[in-house]
C-alpha cells in the first residue's frame, strides 16, 4: 500500500525550533527541537530523520553522519562533515545558518 504523504505532518509543524550552524570549520550540525515530548516520542525515529535520508538530503556520506537523540530536551542533533572547509572558494553559507530550511517541509511519520 502506498504511503499517503499529503496527510503526514511536516517537520516544521511538529518542532518548536530547528537550527543549523557551523560546528567548526569542517562540520555542520542541526538541532531539531520538537514542540512536545509526545511529538519527540512519535517522530524522532521517523525514516525521514534517519542517517541515510539525511545523507541523501545533504549529499553527505552516511558513514560520517552523526545522529544523537537527546530525550531530556525532546531534540535530535544531527551533524555531518562539510563538503569543503568553511570559507573555501565554493562556500555558499559560511556559518551554515540557512541549511535547516529544507528540513521544514520534510514529511515525518
Residue, then its C-alpha position, 0 to 999 in steps of 0.5 A: x500500500x502506498x504511503x499517503x504523504x499529503x496527510x503526514x505532518x511536516x517537520x516544521x509543524x511538529x518542532x518548536x525550533x530547528x537550527x543549523x550552524x557551523x560546528x567548526x570549520x569542517x562540520x555542520x550540525x542541526x538541532x531539531x527541537x520538537x514542540x512536545x515530548x509526545x511529538x519527540x516520542x512519535x517522530x524522532x525515529x521517523x525514516x525521514x530523520x534517519x542517517x541515510x535520508x539525511x545523507x541523501x538530503x545533504x549529499x553527505x556520506x552516511x558513514x560520517x553522519x552523526x545522529x544523537x537523540x537527546x530525550x531530556x530536551x525532546x531534540x535530535x542533533x544531527x551533524x555531518x562533515x562539510x563538503x569543503x572547509x568553511x570559507x573555501x572558494x565554493x562556500x555558499x553559507x559560511x556559518x551554515x545558518x540557512x541549511x535547516x530550511x529544507x528540513x521544514x517541509x520534510x514529511x515525518x511519520 
